[in-house]
Amino acid sequence: MSALKEKLRKKIEEWRPRTTRLIKEFSNVKVDEVDIGQIIGGARDVKSLVTDISYLDPFEGIRFRGFTIPEVMEKLPKVSDGEMPYVEGFFFFLLTGEIPSDDDVKEVAQEFSKRHIVPKYVIDILKAMPVDSHPMVMFSTAILSMQRESEFVKEYNSGELKKNDYWIPTYEDGLNLLAKIPGIAAFIYRLKYKDAKIIDPDPKSDLGGNFAKMMGINKPYDDVARLYFILHSDHESGNVSAHTGHLVASALSDLYYSISAMTNGLAGPLHGLANQEVLSWLHEVYDKLGGKVPTEEEMKKFVWDTLKSGQVIPGFGHAVLRKTDPRYMAQREFCLKHLPDDPLFKYVDLLFKVVPPILLEQGKAKNPWPNVDAQSGVIQWYYGLKEYDFYTVLFAVGRAFGVVANIIWDRGLGYPLERPKSVTTAMLEEAAGIKK
């Protein structure tokens, strides 16, 4: 058993009594109340999920295992020839809650390296799909097609797998899948957009560096990949992609079903597609302003004109956050260092300065600050990845690391099948005192 797997086994066994006690002794303790607005409004802010891997604080942003994003970026081991932490070390951190040593990072990297080869039948499936297939459809299909590889299914069907050990083959499925999906994503990109000129992986490189190589994009895109995958990895359990993955897994569907479903949830314009829409809007603004970088006053006028016409400024505001998204700030720091003179980033920089005060003055936005989508696409565009519809695949690669870590822990703690109760509209009208 690997050191990571053994460490995880000990942590899960130490954690179980906490969950068991809460269920047995404190099941009747009320944690939240639900109103009609929350029921009809998509269960917004209803406290009904558990995850110790990440928490979205309205004022501090996402915390991974209790650490803020700046703390995570500072504490995790960095790649020797780059600025960003290893994705491998970050995954170790998500699983264990501990800052990894260099040896810990090396072990995870070795695990990924020996599991990275994508089955030939997956490649054949992708090549057989229509050329105009959306890359997210291709990505989800590739993941789902590997379900036959599931270690969890094999052991569950043997009839000998104990419930407390469900996490063990799930762990194996998780590492097998996470090792392969960066290569699958890069293959889809090269197949669709680069005349099928495929670049072989470098198993000696770290995950971020290897991904950049397979994409065919030079340094510092390896750091862009590491940063992107870390920032998009997890965001509590309630967002559509994470919750979909949890929900499917709660039925004891294996990780291939669960992560494919997660990917499908991420594909919508109200979720993972948002960064693509922001970049598209930025290009429209760029064209409307004649391609020149406006002054702050000119940008203010444009923003006011946009709002007065009934349109919104995409990339600003967040359902939970009440400050600038720390994920945005991490990317902003990268942009200020590596692409400060890029025209599109200058637009982003101006919007960062002028939009929040205008939205505050307008008085309609609870959170006038930019979120992660406001600039993530600009970085990809700058480094030559100009195919908008591929951006959500990048998001999905990162999100898989957080959802896989969560599902492994769900299995370790024996979380049950999710089964919320529905009510009828008539019941809600009766509760509201509406007379017919």
N, C-alpha and C positions, 0 to 999 in steps of 0.2 A: 504494500500500500504506500502511495506517495506521501511525502511529508504534509502536503496541503490537505490531502484526503483524510489523513489521520488527525490533523489539527481540527478539521471541520467535524469529524466524527465526535471528538471530545466536546467541542462547543455545542453541537446539537444535543448531545446527551445531557450536558449540564443545563441547557436551556429548557428542555422538555418539562421539568417539574414546575417551572414558572407558568407555562401555558396550561398545564394540567390543573394546577391549583386555582387559577383564575376561572376555569370552566366549572370545576367542582364546587368551589366555595363562594364564588362571587358572580355567578351567572346573572343574578337578578339586579345587580348594580346598574343604574341607568347612566349611560354615557352621553346621550344626545336625545333631542326631541326633533320630530320631523313635522314640517308644516306643509300645507297644500302646495305652496309655491315650489318647495323642494321636490315634492312628488312629481308634479307636472313638469318641473324645470330640469329634468334629467338627473334627479338625486343629487343635485349640486350641494356640496359641503356636508352631506350626511355622513357622519362618522360611522363607518360600517366595515372598514377593511383594516388589516394589520400588516405592517411591514417595518422591520427594524433596519432596513438597508438604506432608505432615504426618507426624508421628511421635507415638505415644502413649507418653509416659514414665510409668512407674508412680508416680513421686513428684512430677513437675512437671505432669502432665496433658498435654493435647494441645499440641504445638508446631506452629505453622504456619510453614513455611519457616525453621525454627530458632528462631522467636520464641515465647515463652509467650503465653498469652491476655492477661494484663495488659500485656505489652509491645506486642502487636498493637493493643490498644485504645488505648494511649497514643500510639503512633507514627503510626497511619494518620490521614489528614486527616479532620476532623470536618465534619459538615453545619453550615452557618452558624447555623441556627436550632434546632439540636438538640445532643444530648450524644454521639451515637454516630457512628462512622465511616461513610462512604459504602460501600454494598455494592459499588458500581462500583470504588472504590479497592481494596477487599479482593480483588476478582476479579483486578485488575491485579497485585496482590501475589502471589496464588496462582500466576498464570501465570509471573511473572518472578522472584519472590523479592526484588524491590526495593520499597522504600517509595515509593509514587507521589507525584508532585508534584500541585499543584492542576490543572495543565494535563493531566496524565495522567488524573486522575479525570474531568475535563471531556470528554476524548476518548472514554473508555469510555461515559460517560453519553450522549454524542451518538450513539455506535454503537447503544446499546440503544434510544434514542429513535426512530431511523429504522427499526428492525427490530421495533417492539413490536406492530404491528397483527396481531391474530389472524384467520386466514382465516375467512370466513363459514361455510364448510362445517364447520369445527370447532364453531362456535356452534350450527349446525343439528343436528349429531350430539348435542351435549350436551342440547339441548332435546328431542330425540327419545327420550332414554333414560328408562326408568321412573323415576317420581318417588322411589321408595325405593332407587334405586341408591346404593351407598356412594360418598362423594365421592372416595375413593382410586381406585375403579374408573373414575369419570368422568375423573379427572385423568390416569390412565394411558392411558385410551382416547383422550383428546384429544391427548396427546403422540404416541401411536402413529399416529393418523390423519394427522398431518403428515409422515409418512415420505416421502410423495411430493415434499416440498419439498427433500429432501436434496441438497446440493451434492456431497457425497462420492460418492453413488451415481451422479449424472450424470457426474462426471469419471472415476470408476472404470470405468463402462460404456463410456466413450469409447475405452478401450484406450490412452490416451496418458498416463495419470497414473503417474508414477514413484513407487516405494516411499518414497523419501526425502521426497517431497512429499505423502504421504498426510495429513500433519497440516494442510495448508493448507485444503482443503475441510472437514476436520473442525473446524477453527477457525471457519470460516464457519457451519457447522451449529450449533456451540456458541453463538456469539453470537446467532444467529437464535432458537435455542430458549430461551436464558436471558432474552432480551428479552421473550418471549411468556408464559412460564409464570407469572409473578406475575399477569398479567391473566387468564389461564385460571383460576387458583386463585380469584381474587376473583370472577370471573364465576360459577363453580360455587357459591361461598358465597351470593352474592346470589340466584342462581337457586333454590337449594334452601331457603334459610332466610329470605329477605327478600322473598317474594312476587314474585320475578323482577324486582325494581326495580333495574335495572342502572345503575351509575354509570360514566360515561365516564372514560377515563384522562386524565391531565394530562401530556402528553409533555415539558413544561418542568420537571417536578419530578424529583427523584432517585428511584431505584427504590423505596427504603423509603417515602418520602413519597407517591409515586404509588400504591403498594400500599395504604397506609392510606386514601387517598382513595377508591380503588375499593371497598374493604371497607366504607366508610361509618363509620369510627371516627376520632374526633378525636384531636388531639395529647394526650399524647405517644406515641400508638400508633405513629406513624411511627418513633420511636426503638425501640419494642418490636420492630417488624418488622426493622429494621436489626440489632439485637442478636441476634434469634432466627435470622435467616438466616446471620449470621457464625458464631455458636456451633455451629450444626448442619451447617455446610458440609462438613466432612471429618473423618475419624477413622481415619486410616491406610486401608489397602486391604482389610483382612481382615474387617471387619464385613459383614453380609449384604448391605446395600444397595450399598455401595461395591464389594464384590467381585463382586456380580452384574453391576453396570454394566461393570466391567473385563472380566469373563469373556465377556459377550456381545460387547463391542467387540473382544475378541481374535480373534474369528472374522471380523473386518472388517465386522460389522454396523454400520450407521451409528448416529449418536447418538440418533436417534429410537427405534430399537429398544432401544438400550442404556439410555437414561434411563427409558423406559417399564418395562423390566425392573427397573431399580434401584428404581423406585417400588413395584413389586409385592413386591420383597423387603423393603421398609421397612414394609409393611402389617401384618406379623405381630406378635402380642402379645409375642414374645420380643425384639422390636427396636423399631420406631418407635411401636408402639401403647402402649408402657409409660407415657408421660406421661399418656395418657388414663386408664389404669388407676390411676395414683397419685392423680389428681384425684378419681376416683370413690371411691377408698378414703378420701380426706380428707373428702369429704362424708358418708360413712358414719360416720366418727369424729365429725364435727360433730353429726350427728343423735343418735348414741348418748350424747353428752355434753350433750345438751339445748341445743345452740347457744351455750353460754357458753364463754368462754375459760378453760381450766382453769389451775390453778397448776402449777408444775413438778412438785410431788409427785403431783398428780392425774394428770398426763400420764405420769409414770414408772410409776405403778400400771397405767395403761391399757396401756402398752407391754409391761410384764412379763406382764400377763394375756393379751395378744395372743400373745406368744411361747410362753407355757406352754400355750396351747390348740393349739399346732402351726402357727399361722399365721406369716407373715413380715410385716415392715414394708416395704412397697414403696417404691422410690426410694432404698434404702440398699444399698451394696455395688456392686462393679464387677468384671468379669472380669480387668481389668488393673490399674486404679488402686489405689494403696495410700495414698491421702490423699483429702481432700475434692476433688471434681471442680471444677477452676477454672471450668468453664462454670456450675456451680451458684453459685460465689462471685460471678461477674459478674452473674448474675441477682439474687442476694441483695442486692448493693449497690444495684441499681436498685430493688428492692422497699423497702429501708430508706429510700430517698429519696422514692419516689413513692407507696407504699401501706403505710406502717408500721402504720397502725391498722386495716387490713383484717382481719376475723376469720380468714379462711382463711390469710392470711400469718402471723398470730400463731400459728396451729397449726403451720405450717411452721417458724417460728422456734423454737418450743418443742421440736419434734421434732429440729431441728438441735442443740439443746443437750443433750437427754436421751438420744437413741437411741444415739449412738456409745459412750458409757460403758457403757450396758447391754449392747450387743452384745459389747463387749470383755469384760465380766464373764461373759457367757454363754459366751464362748470358742469360738463356732462360726464366726464371720465372719472371713475373711481381711482384708476391708476393711469396717469398720463405718461408713464415712463416706458422706454423701449424694452421689448422682450428679445429673446434669443434669435427669433426669425428676422429681426430688423437688419441684421448684417451678415448672417451666416452664408447666405448665397453669394454675397459680394466677394468673399474670400475665395470661394470655389471658382467663380468667374475669373478672378484675377489670375489664378494659376492655370487657366486654360480649360477648365471643366465648364463648358458653356451650354451643356445639354440640360436644360431646366428639369426635364422629367426624370433625370437620374438622381436628383438631390435627395429625394425621399428614400432611395435605396441606401444612401450613406447614413441617413437618420436611422433606418432600420437595422443596419449593422451595429451601430452604437447602442440602440435601445435593447437589442438582444442580450447584451452583457448584463444589464440590470435585471431584465425579466428572467433570464436563466438563473441568476443568483437567487432571486426571490422564490422561484418555483422549487429549487433545490431545498431551500429552507422550509417552504410550505410542506413539502413531502417529509422533511426531517421532523417537523413538529406535528405532523398528522392533521393538518387543516382539512376540514370536511368539504363536501360538495357545496358550492354556493347555490342558494335557492331563495332569493327574495320573494316576498309575497306581494301580489298585485291587488289593487282595489278597482272598483268601477267608478265612472264619472258620477253616477247617482249616489254612491256612497260618499264621495267627496262633497257633493252638493248638500247632502244631509248633514255632514259634519260641519259645513259652513253655515247651516241654518237657512239654506235657500229653499223656499216653498215653491212647489210646482203649481 
